Amino acid sequence: MLIKDFTETVSLHHHPEEQITYVLSGKLRFYEGDESYVVTAGAVLKFAANVPHGCVVLEQGSEVLDTFSPIRKDFL
């Protein structure tokens, strides 16, 4: 699991792991494939493996909790 304090945009990217993101605080615009949506504290997002996704911070200091399955070895 990874808690991230967003201070900048996260470019579109993809990875072989599934991702679940819980928004702890703040406001962000997430992009997934051709869709985009604004989320705030309490939102839960699921990103399938290898689907491009990213986000733009709409409130400085926004925080999310990311979990990956299987675990991302590049984050160990």
C-alpha positions in Angstrom: 0.0 0.0 0.0 1.1 3.5 -0.7 -0.1 6.8 0.7 0.7 9.7 -1.7 0.4 13.4 -1.0 -0.3 14.9 -4.4 1.5 18.2 -5.3 1.5 17.7 -9.1 -0.1 16.0 -12.0 0.4 12.2 -12.4 0.9 11.6 -16.2 -1.1 8.9 -18.0 0.6 5.6 -17.3 -0.2 1.9 -17.0 1.1 -1.2 -15.2 0.3 -4.9 -15.1 -1.1 -4.7 -11.6 -4.7 -3.9 -10.7 -5.0 -0.8 -8.6 -7.5 0.3 -6.0 -7.3 4.0 -4.9 -9.0 5.5 -1.9 -9.1 9.3 -1.7 -8.2 10.3 1.8 -8.5 14.1 1.3 -8.7 16.8 -1.3 -10.0 16.9 -4.8 -8.5 15.4 -8.0 -9.5 14.8 -11.6 -8.7 11.2 -12.6 -8.4 10.0 -16.2 -9.0 6.4 -17.2 -8.9 5.5 -20.9 -11.2 8.0 -22.6 -13.1 9.0 -19.4 -12.4 11.6 -16.7 -14.1 12.3 -13.4 -13.6 14.6 -10.4 -13.3 12.8 -7.0 -13.1 14.0 -3.4 -12.5 12.4 0.0 -14.2 9.0 0.4 -14.1 8.0 -3.3 -12.8 4.6 -4.2 -11.5 3.9 -7.7 -10.4 0.7 -9.4 -8.0 0.6 -12.3 -7.7 -2.6 -14.3 -4.3 -3.9 -15.3 -2.7 -2.2 -18.3 -5.4 0.5 -18.6 -3.9 4.0 -19.0 -4.8 6.3 -16.0 -3.5 9.4 -14.3 -4.7 12.5 -12.4 -4.6 16.2 -12.0 -4.6 17.7 -8.6 -7.4 20.2 -8.0 -6.6 20.9 -4.4 -3.0 21.1 -3.1 -2.2 18.5 -0.5 -4.7 15.9 -1.7 -3.9 12.4 -0.4 -4.8 9.0 -1.7 -4.1 5.4 -0.5 -3.1 3.1 -3.3 -3.1 -0.7 -3.2 -1.9 -3.0 -5.9 -2.6 -6.6 -6.8 -0.2 -8.3 -7.2 2.1 -6.1 -5.1 4.2 -3.7 -7.2 7.8 -4.8 -6.8 9.1 -1.5 -8.0 7.6 0.1 -4.9 9.3 -2.2 -2.4 
